[in-house]
Amino acid sequence: MGGPYHVSIAQGAIERGAHDLRTAMNFKTSTYSISRVAGLAVALIGLAGIARADKIDYSNGFAGQNSLTLTQASPNGYTWQPVQSGALVLTEDPALRRNALPHLRSSAFSTKQVAIGKFATVFRFRMSTTAMTNLAYGITFCLQSSSPNALGGPGSGLGYGPDNGGGGNQSIAKSVAVRFAVDNVASSKGVSLTGLLVNGASVDGGISLASTGINFNSGNVYEAVIEYEALTMKVKVTDLATSASSTRTYTVDVAKAVGGPTAYVGFTGGAGAFTAQQLIGSWKYESSLASAAVTQVSVSPSTVLGGDDALGTVRLKDPVATDTEVKLTTTSGTTSVPTTVVVPAGSTTQTFPVSTDPVVATTTTSVTAQVGATSTKGSVTLSPVGVGSVQIDHANVSINYLPEGKSAVGTITLQAVAKAGPVTITLTSAVPGVASVPATVTVPQGAQTVDFPILTYHVNINTPSLITAVANGSRRTTTLTVRPLRVNSVDVTTTTLKGGAGSPASITLEAPAPEGGATMNLSSNNACLQLPATIFVPAGATTAQFSITTSAVAKRTQVLVTASSRVNNVYAKIVVNP
């Protein structure tokens, strides 16, 4: 495969007897105004504040023009006249020359980079061959930042990307292209294709135009109109002989793909073993980089705890040609932002730090971004410090289980230190007759935690109560379960007695008896030992005394004494001798 050859577009038109190109004159778009393209009249024509506008005008054909760079490549260095009868010839039909070889490719790009922030372009093209059934492959309209003589592979590469048929792996990086091609290799031979290509991607496949009546095999002249603004590219191609047309819309960030707000613009073409003469009869391109306009300013997260930091983002409507300064202001002294932030050239967004101060009440602050005459507002809401957690601490008891009558200490931890002032917390217990808490507690300024007492009362069964702490709109809960009091032990002073003798005894509870006291049951498994059926433990006490007596026995007898609560039993062994 021969290397690329660069040819000045200024070479004169050459009439070729083997193939009449006089019809190329029908390609001219001298009467076509870009401003007629829907939506572009305001966007491109007479736009106030345009930072840069560019025009390329070959609406009368390409003869005598010299502002394009043409690059050709083919086997054995085969070249062809790039302008014939005023038309730009991307590839010619090798049958026109007896020594011609397939796998031709070429590109024609603007010598200088032009603005691409928003643009409209219209061009007319035709594909034809001396053997119509074998016409294959086609062209792209391409925007790229690699080089004015950038060139991809032949054949299915369309002069843009790699030719997966074996013609070469060349591709144009940092680019966006729209294809217009004929696939004569796939199972559906002769299908006309379109589609969007990015960064030199493989051009195999594509979007079929069969259902639209578009048929590039027809040899008719086609007109393509491409509009781009705000990440949206609209492509319309029309058969000027039959009026069949197809319109496609793509979402693509051209500036991001090419790496900036300007690029080389133009065409690529490729043919393989099946060939075609690919002609661009006329072309007009207009573009601008409008003065920067800010469309959005946002803060993430949109709600933040006063005193915490957040991240702001400004967004411009279009990529900017140069580093662009955005002014930032806020409406409250509780939120701080930089006075300016710079959106780098070629970009539409930039982030900035947002710092906040502690607040005593929910506060919403506006953040305004301004560029020139355009401005927009966003907001961030600052929340006062609220409850972070509620915990209950009590020794020797399973987590959040407490015997009736036993007090505990709860601890509230705020989300952050109470810097803005004291924080009052409202406390409630779902079942205050089981577990009671104070109505409010206060975390002093400069602190983050506060303790509160929990009192429990008599229950017959395990009874849960939800304890809730609320401050500044934040709510946290924990569940405390109060259970009946247990007997820890039953103790007899003398555990070996002679029948007829007695002894002092006592029971010990696991915690002080609740308000109203606690009654426990007593029993003996042998009638020779007598004791009260119940024993009362006064409120606040943990022990109570009782007496046991015995009767005469004929033999040594072991007796089991049982003390019972509602939830457990404890035992003591006593020996009664004759």
TIGU-567245 format. One line per field, with one value per residue (C-alpha): residue number from 0; x, y, z. Coordinates in Angstrom, 1 decimal, padded with zeros to 4 digits. Example, Ala and Ser with C-alpha at 12.3 -4.5 7.8 and 13.67 -1.06 7.14 Angstrom:
% residues 2
n = (0, 1)
px = (012.3, 013.7)
py = (-004.5, -001.1)
pz = (007.8, 007.1)
% end
This chain:
% residues 578
n = (0, 1, 2, 3, 4, 5, 6, 7, 8, 9, 10, 11, 12, 13, 14, 15, 16, 17, 18, 19, 20, 21, 22, 23, 24, 25, 26, 27, 28, 29, 30, 31, 32, 33, 34, 35, 36, 37, 38, 39, 40, 41, 42, 43, 44, 45, 46, 47, 48, 49, 50, 51, 52, 53, 54, 55, 56, 57, 58, 59, 60, 61, 62, 63, 64, 65, 66, 67, 68, 69, 70, 71, 72, 73, 74, 75, 76, 77, 78, 79, 80, 81, 82, 83, 84, 85, 86, 87, 88, 89, 90, 91, 92, 93, 94, 95, 96, 97, 98, 99, 100, 101, 102, 103, 104, 105, 106, 107, 108, 109, 110, 111, 112, 113, 114, 115, 116, 117, 118, 119, 120, 121, 122, 123, 124, 125, 126, 127, 128, 129, 130, 131, 132, 133, 134, 135, 136, 137, 138, 139, 140, 141, 142, 143, 144, 145, 146, 147, 148, 149, 150, 151, 152, 153, 154, 155, 156, 157, 158, 159, 160, 161, 162, 163, 164, 165, 166, 167, 168, 169, 170, 171, 172, 173, 174, 175, 176, 177, 178, 179, 180, 181, 182, 183, 184, 185, 186, 187, 188, 189, 190, 191, 192, 193, 194, 195, 196, 197, 198, 199, 200, 201, 202, 203, 204, 205, 206, 207, 208, 209, 210, 211, 212, 213, 214, 215, 216, 217, 218, 219, 220, 221, 222, 223, 224, 225, 226, 227, 228, 229, 230, 231, 232, 233, 234, 235, 236, 237, 238, 239, 240, 241, 242, 243, 244, 245, 246, 247, 248, 249, 250, 251, 252, 253, 254, 255, 256, 257, 258, 259, 260, 261, 262, 263, 264, 265, 266, 267, 268, 269, 270, 271, 272, 273, 274, 275, 276, 277, 278, 279, 280, 281, 282, 283, 284, 285, 286, 287, 288, 289, 290, 291, 292, 293, 294, 295, 296, 297, 298, 299, 300, 301, 302, 303, 304, 305, 306, 307, 308, 309, 310, 311, 312, 313, 314, 315, 316, 317, 318, 319, 320, 321, 322, 323, 324, 325, 326, 327, 328, 329, 330, 331, 332, 333, 334, 335, 336, 337, 338, 339, 340, 341, 342, 343, 344, 345, 346, 347, 348, 349, 350, 351, 352, 353, 354, 355, 356, 357, 358, 359, 360, 361, 362, 363, 364, 365, 366, 367, 368, 369, 370, 371, 372, 373, 374, 375, 376, 377, 378, 379, 380, 381, 382, 383, 384, 385, 386, 387, 388, 389, 390, 391, 392, 393, 394, 395, 396, 397, 398, 399, 400, 401, 402, 403, 404, 405, 406, 407, 408, 409, 410, 411, 412, 413, 414, 415, 416, 417, 418, 419, 420, 421, 422, 423, 424, 425, 426, 427, 428, 429, 430, 431, 432, 433, 434, 435, 436, 437, 438, 439, 440, 441, 442, 443, 444, 445, 446, 447, 448, 449, 450, 451, 452, 453, 454, 455, 456, 457, 458, 459, 460, 461, 462, 463, 464, 465, 466, 467, 468, 469, 470, 471, 472, 473, 474, 475, 476, 477, 478, 479, 480, 481, 482, 483, 484, 485, 486, 487, 488, 489, 490, 491, 492, 493, 494, 495, 496, 497, 498, 499, 500, 501, 502, 503, 504, 505, 506, 507, 508, 509, 510, 511, 512, 513, 514, 515, 516, 517, 518, 519, 520, 521, 522, 523, 524, 525, 526, 527, 528, 529, 530, 531, 532, 533, 534, 535, 536, 537, 538, 539, 540, 541, 542, 543, 544, 545, 546, 547, 548, 549, 550, 551, 552, 553, 554, 555, 556, 557, 558, 559, 560, 561, 562, 563, 564, 565, 566, 567, 568, 569, 570, 571, 572, 573, 574, 575, 576, 577)
px = (000.0, 001.5, 001.8, -000.4, 000.2, -000.8, -002.2, -003.2, -006.9, -006.1, -005.3, -007.6, -010.5, -009.7, -012.3, -012.1, -013.6, -014.1, -016.5, -018.5, -018.5, -020.5, -023.4, -021.2, -022.3, -025.7, -024.1, -023.8, -025.6, -025.0, -028.6, -028.6, -028.4, -027.2, -029.5, -032.4, -031.5, -034.2, -033.1, -029.8, -031.0, -030.5, -027.8, -025.4, -026.5, -026.0, -025.6, -024.7, -021.6, -020.1, -016.6, -015.6, -017.4, -016.0, -017.3, -016.2, -017.9, -017.5, -021.2, -020.0, -017.7, -014.1, -012.2, -009.6, -009.9, -006.8, -008.0, -008.3, -005.6, -006.2, -004.5, -004.6, -003.3, -003.5, -001.4, 001.8, 001.3, -001.6, -003.0, -005.9, -006.9, -008.6, -010.8, -012.6, -015.2, -015.4, -016.2, -014.0, -013.1, -012.5, -012.1, -012.3, -013.4, -010.2, -011.8, -011.2, -007.5, -006.1, -003.4, -005.8, -005.9, -008.6, -008.3, -008.3, -008.7, -008.4, -009.4, -010.0, -009.9, -009.8, -006.2, -006.9, -009.1, -012.5, -015.1, -017.3, -019.3, -022.4, -022.5, -024.5, -023.2, -024.7, -023.1, -024.1, -022.5, -022.8, -021.5, -021.3, -019.3, -018.9, -020.3, -023.2, -023.9, -020.5, -020.5, -019.2, -018.3, -018.5, -017.7, -017.8, -018.3, -015.6, -014.5, -011.1, -008.1, -005.3, -004.1, -005.3, -004.0, -005.4, -006.4, -007.9, -008.2, -009.6, -012.6, -015.0, -012.8, -014.2, -010.9, -011.8, -011.4, -009.8, -010.8, -011.8, -011.6, -007.8, -007.1, -005.4, -005.9, -005.4, -007.9, -008.5, -008.4, -010.0, -012.8, -016.5, -017.9, -021.2, -021.0, -022.8, -021.9, -022.9, -022.2, -021.6, -019.8, -022.4, -025.2, -027.6, -025.6, -026.1, -027.6, -027.2, -025.9, -025.5, -024.5, -022.3, -018.7, -016.4, -012.6, -011.7, -014.1, -014.6, -017.1, -018.4, -022.2, -024.3, -027.9, -029.7, -031.5, -033.4, -036.8, -036.4, -036.0, -032.4, -030.2, -026.7, -026.3, -028.7, -026.1, -028.4, -027.2, -027.8, -027.9, -026.8, -027.7, -026.0, -026.8, -025.1, -025.9, -025.9, -024.7, -027.4, -026.5, -029.2, -028.5, -030.8, -030.0, -032.2, -032.2, -032.6, -034.0, -036.7, -037.1, -036.6, -035.1, -033.9, -033.4, -031.4, -030.6, -027.5, -026.3, -022.6, -020.1, -018.1, -015.7, -015.0, -014.3, -011.9, -010.4, -011.3, -013.7, -012.1, -011.2, -010.3, -013.5, -014.0, -014.5, -013.0, -013.7, -012.7, -013.2, -012.0, -012.2, -015.6, -015.2, -017.0, -016.4, -017.2, -017.8, -018.5, -020.0, -020.4, -020.0, -020.9, -020.0, -020.8, -020.0, -019.6, -018.3, -021.0, -020.0, -020.2, -023.6, -024.1, -027.1, -026.8, -025.2, -025.7, -024.5, -024.0, -025.3, -028.2, -028.8, -025.8, -025.2, -024.2, -020.4, -019.8, -018.4, -020.1, -019.1, -020.6, -020.7, -021.2, -022.3, -022.1, -024.3, -021.5, -017.8, -015.7, -012.9, -010.7, -010.5, -013.7, -014.2, -017.5, -018.5, -020.0, -022.0, -024.2, -027.1, -026.1, -023.1, -023.5, -022.3, -019.0, -017.9, -014.9, -015.5, -014.7, -014.2, -012.6, -014.1, -011.1, -011.1, -013.0, -015.1, -018.6, -018.3, -016.1, -016.5, -015.8, -015.7, -018.7, -018.1, -020.8, -021.2, -023.2, -026.8, -029.4, -032.3, -032.8, -031.3, -031.5, -028.8, -028.8, -025.6, -025.5, -023.2, -022.7, -021.0, -021.4, -025.1, -026.2, -026.7, -028.4, -029.1, -028.8, -029.3, -028.0, -029.9, -028.1, -029.5, -028.9, -027.2, -029.5, -029.6, -027.0, -027.8, -029.5, -027.9, -028.8, -026.0, -026.5, -024.1, -024.6, -027.7, -028.2, -028.3, -031.6, -033.1, -033.6, -035.3, -038.3, -037.3, -033.7, -032.6, -030.4, -028.6, -029.2, -026.8, -027.6, -024.9, -025.5, -024.5, -021.7, -020.5, -023.2, -021.1, -024.0, -025.5, -027.1, -029.3, -032.5, -033.6, -037.2, -037.5, -040.5, -041.2, -043.9, -045.0, -044.1, -045.7, -043.0, -040.0, -039.9, -037.5, -037.3, -039.3, -036.2, -032.5, -030.0, -026.6, -024.4, -022.7, -019.3, -020.5, -021.8, -023.3, -025.7, -026.8, -030.4, -031.9, -034.3, -036.6, -038.5, -041.6, -043.4, -044.3, -045.9, -044.2, -041.4, -042.7, -040.9, -041.0, -039.7, -037.6, -037.4, -035.1, -035.9, -033.8, -034.0, -036.1, -033.8, -035.2, -033.5, -035.0, -034.1, -036.2, -035.9, -037.5, -038.4, -038.8, -040.1, -037.6, -035.7, -034.6, -030.8, -030.6, -032.2, -030.0, -030.4, -028.2, -028.0, -028.2, -028.1, -030.8, -032.1, -035.7, -037.7, -035.1, -035.3, -033.1, -033.2, -033.2, -033.4, -033.8, -031.8, -033.2, -031.2, -032.2, -034.1, -037.7, -039.8, -042.4, -045.0, -042.5, -042.2, -043.7, -041.8, -043.0, -041.4, -041.9, -040.5, -040.5, -041.0, -043.5, -040.9, -039.7, -042.1, -041.7, -044.0, -045.7, -044.6, -042.2, -042.5, -039.5, -040.1, -039.7, -036.0, -034.8, -033.0, -033.3, -036.0, -035.7, -037.9, -037.7, -037.9, -038.9, -038.6, -040.4, -039.0, -037.9, -037.2, -034.2, -031.8, -033.9, -032.7, -035.1, -035.2, -036.3, -037.4, -037.8, -039.7, -040.2, -042.6, -039.7, -037.2, -036.6, -033.6, -032.9, -031.3, -030.6, -031.2, -030.5, -032.9, -031.5, -033.4)
py = (000.0, 003.3, 006.2, 009.2, 012.0, 015.6, 017.5, 021.2, 021.6, 024.5, 022.1, 023.0, 021.0, 018.3, 016.9, 013.2, 011.6, 008.2, 009.6, 012.8, 015.0, 017.8, 016.7, 017.8, 021.4, 020.4, 020.0, 023.8, 025.3, 028.9, 029.8, 027.8, 030.0, 028.3, 030.7, 028.8, 025.7, 025.3, 026.9, 028.2, 031.7, 033.1, 030.7, 031.5, 034.5, 037.9, 036.5, 039.2, 038.7, 036.0, 035.3, 033.7, 032.8, 030.8, 030.2, 027.8, 028.5, 026.2, 026.6, 027.3, 024.2, 023.7, 024.8, 027.4, 027.2, 026.8, 026.6, 022.9, 020.2, 017.0, 013.8, 010.7, 007.2, 004.1, 001.0, 001.8, 005.5, 005.8, 009.4, 011.1, 014.7, 016.0, 018.5, 017.5, 019.8, 021.8, 018.8, 017.4, 013.8, 011.8, 008.5, 007.8, 004.7, 002.8, 001.5, 005.0, 004.0, 000.7, 000.8, 001.7, -000.4, -000.7, 000.4, 004.1, 006.6, 010.3, 013.2, 016.9, 019.1, 022.8, 023.9, 025.7, 024.7, 026.3, 026.8, 023.8, 025.0, 025.2, 024.8, 024.2, 022.6, 021.7, 019.7, 017.8, 014.5, 011.7, 008.1, 006.3, 003.6, 002.1, -001.2, 000.0, -003.3, -003.3, 000.3, 000.1, 002.2, 005.9, 009.1, 010.8, 014.4, 014.6, 017.0, 016.2, 017.8, 015.4, 017.1, 018.7, 015.7, 013.0, 009.9, 006.5, 003.2, 002.4, 000.3, 000.0, 002.4, 005.2, 007.0, 007.5, 004.3, 000.9, -001.3, -004.6, -006.1, -006.0, -002.6, -001.1, -000.3, 003.5, 005.7, 009.3, 009.9, 012.8, 013.0, 012.8, 011.8, 011.1, 008.3, 008.0, 004.6, 001.5, -001.9, -004.4, -007.0, -007.8, -010.3, -007.4, -006.2, -002.7, -001.4, 002.4, 003.2, 006.2, 006.7, 008.5, 007.6, 008.8, 008.7, 006.6, 003.8, 000.9, 001.9, -001.6, -001.8, 001.3, 002.4, 001.1, 003.6, 001.0, 001.9, 005.6, 005.1, 006.4, 004.5, 005.7, 003.1, 005.2, 007.7, 010.5, 013.7, 013.9, 016.8, 016.5, 019.1, 018.8, 021.0, 020.9, 022.8, 021.9, 018.3, 017.6, 016.7, 016.6, 015.0, 015.1, 013.6, 014.0, 012.5, 015.6, 013.5, 011.6, 013.8, 010.7, 011.8, 010.6, 012.6, 011.3, 012.9, 012.0, 013.1, 013.8, 016.1, 017.1, 019.4, 016.6, 014.1, 016.3, 017.8, 021.5, 024.1, 024.1, 021.4, 020.7, 020.0, 018.3, 014.9, 011.5, 008.8, 005.2, 002.4, -001.2, -004.1, -002.8, 000.8, 004.1, 007.6, 009.7, 013.4, 016.4, 019.0, 021.9, 022.6, 025.4, 025.5, 028.1, 027.9, 030.0, 030.0, 032.2, 034.3, 032.0, 031.6, 030.0, 027.6, 025.9, 026.1, 023.3, 022.2, 018.6, 017.5, 020.0, 019.7, 019.7, 019.9, 023.5, 023.5, 020.7, 021.3, 020.7, 020.8, 023.2, 022.9, 025.6, 024.6, 026.6, 026.2, 025.6, 024.7, 027.8, 028.8, 030.2, 029.9, 031.6, 033.3, 032.8, 035.1, 033.5, 035.1, 033.9, 035.5, 034.4, 034.8, 031.1, 029.9, 030.8, 030.2, 031.6, 034.9, 033.4, 030.0, 029.3, 027.0, 025.7, 026.1, 023.4, 022.5, 023.4, 022.7, 023.4, 022.6, 024.8, 024.4, 025.4, 025.9, 026.4, 027.6, 026.0, 027.2, 027.2, 026.7, 025.4, 027.9, 027.9, 029.9, 030.9, 030.6, 032.8, 032.2, 035.0, 035.1, 038.4, 039.2, 035.6, 034.4, 031.5, 030.5, 027.3, 026.7, 024.7, 024.1, 024.1, 021.9, 022.7, 019.9, 017.1, 013.8, 011.3, 008.4, 007.3, 004.6, 003.0, 002.0, -000.2, -002.6, -006.4, -006.3, -007.5, -004.7, -002.7, -005.2, -003.9, -005.4, -003.5, -000.9, -000.7, 002.7, 003.3, 006.1, 007.0, 008.9, 011.1, 012.0, 014.8, 014.7, 017.2, 019.5, 022.1, 025.0, 027.4, 027.3, 024.9, 022.2, 021.2, 017.6, 016.4, 013.0, 010.7, 007.1, 005.2, 003.5, 005.9, 003.7, 001.1, 003.4, 007.1, 009.8, 013.5, 015.7, 017.5, 017.6, 020.1, 019.7, 022.7, 024.7, 023.2, 019.7, 016.8, 014.4, 014.5, 011.9, 011.4, 009.2, 006.3, 005.0, 001.7, 000.4, -002.9, -005.2, -008.7, -009.7, -008.4, -005.0, -002.9, 000.9, 003.0, 005.9, 008.8, 011.8, 014.7, 017.8, 020.2, 017.9, 014.9, 011.9, 008.8, 006.0, 003.0, 000.3, -000.5, -003.7, -003.9, -007.4, -008.7, -008.7, -011.9, -013.5, -013.8, -016.2, -017.7, -018.1, -020.1, -019.2, -022.8, -025.5, -028.5, -028.6, -031.1, -031.8, -029.3, -026.5, -023.4, -020.9, -017.4, -017.1, -014.4, -013.8, -011.4, -009.7, -008.8, -005.1, -002.9, -003.6, -001.1, 001.3, -000.7, -003.4, -006.9, -010.2, -013.5, -017.0, -019.6, -023.3, -026.5, -030.0, -031.7, -031.1, -031.5, -027.9, -025.1, -021.5, -018.6, -019.0, -015.5, -012.9, -009.2, -007.0, -003.3, -000.7, 000.2, -002.9, -005.8, -008.3, -009.6, -011.9, -014.8, -017.8, -021.5, -024.2, -028.0, -031.0, -034.2, -036.8, -040.5, -040.3, -037.9, -035.9, -033.5, -030.7, -028.2, -024.7, -022.7, -018.9, -017.9, -014.7, -014.5, -015.4, -017.6, -019.9, -020.2, -023.0, -023.8, -027.3, -028.0, -031.2, -032.2, -034.8, -037.0)
pz = (000.0, -001.0, 001.5, 001.5, -001.0, -000.3, -003.3, -003.4, -004.0, -006.3, -009.2, -012.1, -013.3, -015.9, -018.2, -018.4, -021.5, -019.9, -017.4, -018.0, -014.9, -016.3, -014.0, -011.1, -011.9, -010.7, -007.2, -006.7, -003.7, -004.5, -003.8, -000.5, 002.6, 005.8, 007.7, 006.2, 008.2, 010.9, 014.2, 012.9, 011.8, 015.3, 016.4, 013.6, 011.6, 013.2, 016.7, 019.1, 021.2, 018.9, 020.2, 016.9, 013.7, 010.8, 007.3, 004.5, 001.2, -001.8, -002.9, -006.5, -006.6, -005.8, -008.9, -008.1, -004.4, -002.2, 001.5, 001.7, 002.2, 000.2, 001.1, -001.1, -000.7, -002.8, -003.8, -005.8, -005.4, -007.7, -007.7, -009.4, -010.1, -006.8, -008.6, -011.8, -013.5, -010.3, -008.1, -005.3, -006.2, -003.0, -004.9, -008.6, -010.4, -011.2, -014.4, -015.8, -016.0, -017.2, -014.5, -011.7, -008.5, -005.8, -002.2, -002.8, 000.1, 000.6, 002.8, 002.3, 005.4, 006.1, 006.3, 009.6, 012.5, 012.7, 015.4, 016.2, 019.2, 017.0, 013.3, 010.2, 007.0, 003.7, 000.9, -002.2, -003.2, -005.7, -005.8, -009.1, -010.9, -014.4, -012.8, -010.8, -009.1, -007.6, -006.1, -002.6, 000.4, 000.6, 002.4, 005.8, 006.9, 009.6, 012.3, 013.8, 015.6, 014.5, 011.4, 008.2, 006.3, 008.6, 006.8, 007.8, 006.0, 002.5, 001.7, 004.6, 006.5, 004.3, 004.6, 008.3, 010.3, 009.9, 006.9, 008.4, 004.9, 005.1, 003.5, 006.5, 010.2, 009.9, 011.8, 012.7, 016.4, 018.3, 015.8, 015.1, 011.6, 009.9, 007.3, 003.9, 002.5, 000.5, 001.9, -000.9, 001.2, 003.9, 003.3, 002.3, -000.7, -001.9, 001.3, 001.8, 005.3, 007.6, 011.3, 013.7, 014.3, 017.1, 017.6, 014.5, 015.4, 013.0, 010.3, 009.7, 009.8, 010.3, 010.1, 007.1, 004.9, 002.9, 004.4, 003.5, -000.3, -000.1, -002.5, -003.0, -005.8, -007.9, -009.1, -008.1, -006.4, -002.7, -000.4, 003.3, 005.9, 009.3, 012.3, 015.7, 018.9, 022.6, 022.1, 019.6, 015.9, 013.4, 010.0, 007.0, 003.6, 000.6, -002.9, -005.1, -007.9, -006.0, -002.8, -000.6, 002.6, 006.0, 009.2, 012.2, 015.5, 017.6, 021.0, 021.0, 022.7, 019.7, 021.6, 024.1, 021.4, 019.4, 022.5, 022.1, 020.7, 017.2, 014.7, 011.1, 009.1, 005.8, 004.2, 003.9, 001.2, 000.7, -001.8, -001.8, -004.2, -005.1, -006.1, -006.7, -007.9, -004.9, -005.6, -003.4, -005.8, -003.4, 000.3, 002.8, 006.5, 009.1, 012.7, 015.8, 019.3, 021.0, 024.0, 027.0, 028.6, 032.0, 032.2, 035.6, 039.0, 041.4, 044.8, 045.9, 048.3, 048.0, 051.8, 054.1, 057.8, 058.7, 059.1, 056.5, 053.0, 049.7, 046.0, 043.5, 039.7, 037.0, 033.6, 030.4, 027.4, 024.9, 025.1, 025.4, 023.1, 025.9, 029.7, 030.9, 034.3, 036.0, 038.9, 042.0, 044.8, 047.7, 049.6, 053.1, 055.4, 056.4, 053.0, 051.3, 047.7, 045.7, 044.0, 040.6, 039.0, 035.6, 033.0, 030.9, 027.2, 025.4, 028.4, 029.6, 033.4, 036.4, 040.1, 043.1, 046.8, 049.0, 052.7, 055.3, 058.9, 061.7, 061.9, 064.6, 062.2, 058.6, 056.2, 052.4, 050.6, 046.9, 044.9, 041.7, 038.8, 036.2, 032.8, 030.9, 030.7, 031.6, 035.1, 036.9, 040.5, 042.5, 046.2, 049.1, 052.3, 055.6, 058.4, 062.1, 064.0, 064.9, 066.8, 065.5, 067.9, 071.1, 073.3, 076.7, 079.0, 082.1, 083.7, 083.8, 081.7, 078.2, 075.7, 076.0, 078.5, 082.0, 085.1, 086.5, 089.0, 087.8, 086.5, 083.5, 081.7, 078.1, 076.0, 073.0, 070.5, 068.0, 064.4, 065.2, 067.9, 068.9, 067.6, 066.8, 070.4, 072.8, 071.3, 073.0, 072.5, 073.1, 074.6, 074.7, 075.9, 074.1, 077.4, 080.2, 082.8, 082.0, 081.2, 081.8, 080.5, 081.0, 078.6, 077.3, 077.7, 076.4, 074.8, 075.8, 073.1, 072.3, 073.3, 071.3, 073.9, 076.8, 079.3, 080.6, 083.3, 082.6, 085.3, 085.0, 086.8, 087.6, 084.7, 084.7, 081.4, 079.1, 077.9, 075.3, 075.1, 072.2, 073.4, 070.8, 070.7, 068.3, 067.6, 064.7, 062.6, 063.0, 064.9, 066.4, 068.4, 070.5, 072.2, 075.9, 077.1, 080.8, 082.3, 085.6, 088.5, 089.1, 092.4, 092.5, 095.5, 098.6, 101.6, 104.8, 107.8, 109.1, 106.4, 108.7, 111.4, 114.0, 113.6, 115.6, 115.2, 113.0, 111.1, 109.7, 105.9, 103.2, 099.5, 097.4, 094.2, 091.2, 091.6, 094.1, 094.2, 092.2, 093.5, 095.5, 096.4, 095.1, 096.3, 095.8, 096.3, 098.7, 098.9, 100.4, 098.8, 102.2, 104.9, 107.6, 106.7, 107.1, 105.7, 104.5, 101.2, 100.1, 101.1, 100.4, 099.4, 100.1, 097.4, 097.0, 098.9, 097.4, 100.3, 102.7, 105.8, 106.7, 109.1, 108.6, 111.1, 111.1, 112.5, 114.0, 111.4, 111.7, 109.4, 107.8, 105.2, 102.5, 101.8, 098.8, 099.5, 096.4, 096.0, 092.8, 090.8, 087.9, 085.6, 087.5, 090.4, 092.8, 095.3, 098.7, 100.2, 103.9, 105.8, 108.7, 111.1, 113.6)
% end
